[in-house]
Amino acid sequence: MATVNPPRGMRDFLPADKARRERVLAVIRERYRAHGFDEIETPVMEEYSRLHAGVGGDNEKLAFSIMRRGLDAEKIRAGADDPAALADLGLRYDLTVPLSRFYASHRAELPTVFRAIQIAPVWRAERPQKGRYRQFMQCDIDIMGDATSRAEAELITATLDALDALGLAGASVRINDRRALDAMLDVFGFPEADRPGVLITIDKLDKIGASGVAAELRERGGAEAAVSALETFLVDLPEVDGSEFGAEQIRALLPAGIPDEIVEHLVGIGDSVRAARGDAATPLQFDPFLVRGMGYYTGTIFEIAHPSVSYSLGGGGRYDGMVGRFLGQEVPAVGFSIGFERIVDLVSAGEDDGPRAVVLVHDKDVPVSELLAHKAALVSGGARVRLEKRPRNLTGVLDRAEADGYVEFATVAAGQTELELKPLG
């Protein structure tokens, strides 16, 4: 029997699910636009070479490639060891690489500081499992052309505002800087070539603790002096409230030798976010061991969390070097991505705040002209209307309509001039 399921790692959405997703997306769009961001659209495909330019980290390994047209079996065999010979395009694995290409293509038509919204699906060849899909929605905002801490503050403020509007108040933001991480590893004496692997281990600190980090680094062959210096620092780390987010608190959580400009940049973000939110208790947390894995981050990095779940609800960072790869000229850039697939299940279903939804259940002998006249009257009054022929069992039709978000119904007989609308449920 032929399969009727979608491809593994991809999903169908029933009307009620789709409607709920669109309601959440509408709130996010509205709040982002309120903060001065403008929505753009880019193709689902990019050139293979662009998707494999060494900026996407492990995601490049998960990119779906699109085979070149006109390849016969002999050419496919000949190119078996050279993916670029077989594929010239690929499906985007995130929205940051396409945005950088877009900005390089259209810079002359865009404002000096460009604030972009991108809400669109992306594809990764993940191993399908709970919470991991091969096609999923990303909701990104990015600011191009602003190297100051104002850009990060705008992103964080807009993101927290969107979550508040979705009923997810109480979110907190962990912030660090990749430059601080690099400077820290330099202070401890880790060779530059070893740092990517060291950061992977440091990223496990909250799971395996200081001794576990040190043990893993030694197993990986890390320089003993550097590992010991890091372990001592982690063990002796003072109890400092990183949510104070002042220069004194940030420096207390970092080893000596971190450049002042990095600390000042972080303090500027905190001050700006608190001013924008008008709330001294805005939940920002400086985390000197926040890593984030994307290889293109060059400065500030951040993640957003909510007390109702143990995992991150999104994140982002500064990627000043990426646009220059396409433009040949450095352009400061920073972005924040909400984990839409994670938050959509946290948002209360609630009632559709769009048009009232009505089901008209009609007898089979009702003339089409009468039926459509009733429907047109409701539609002109702002309602959304579904027509259903009356079955023997009315309960099944009404239950399905309610599951699809309809809130009222009326029965229609031939010659009926007035409808009596009744609530579903």
VENLIN-V697923 format. One record per helix or strand. SS is the DSSP state (H for helix, E for strand). FROM is the first residue (numbers start at 1). TO is the last residue. If there is no record, write none. Layout:
ss=SS from=FROM to=TO
ss=SS from=FROM to=TO
This chain:
ss=H from=15 to=34
ss=E from=38 to=39
ss=E from=45 to=47
ss=H from=48 to=51
ss=H from=57 to=62
ss=E from=65 to=67
ss=H from=73 to=78
ss=H from=83 to=86
ss=E from=87 to=91
ss=H from=96 to=109
ss=E from=114 to=123
ss=E from=129 to=129
ss=E from=132 to=132
ss=E from=135 to=144
ss=H from=149 to=165
ss=E from=172 to=177
ss=H from=178 to=188
ss=H from=192 to=202
ss=H from=205 to=219
ss=H from=224 to=235
ss=H from=242 to=244
ss=H from=247 to=252
ss=H from=260 to=277
ss=E from=284 to=286
ss=E from=300 to=305
ss=E from=312 to=318
ss=H from=322 to=327
ss=E from=333 to=338
ss=H from=340 to=343
ss=E from=357 to=362
ss=H from=368 to=380
ss=E from=384 to=389
ss=H from=394 to=403
ss=E from=408 to=412
ss=E from=422 to=423
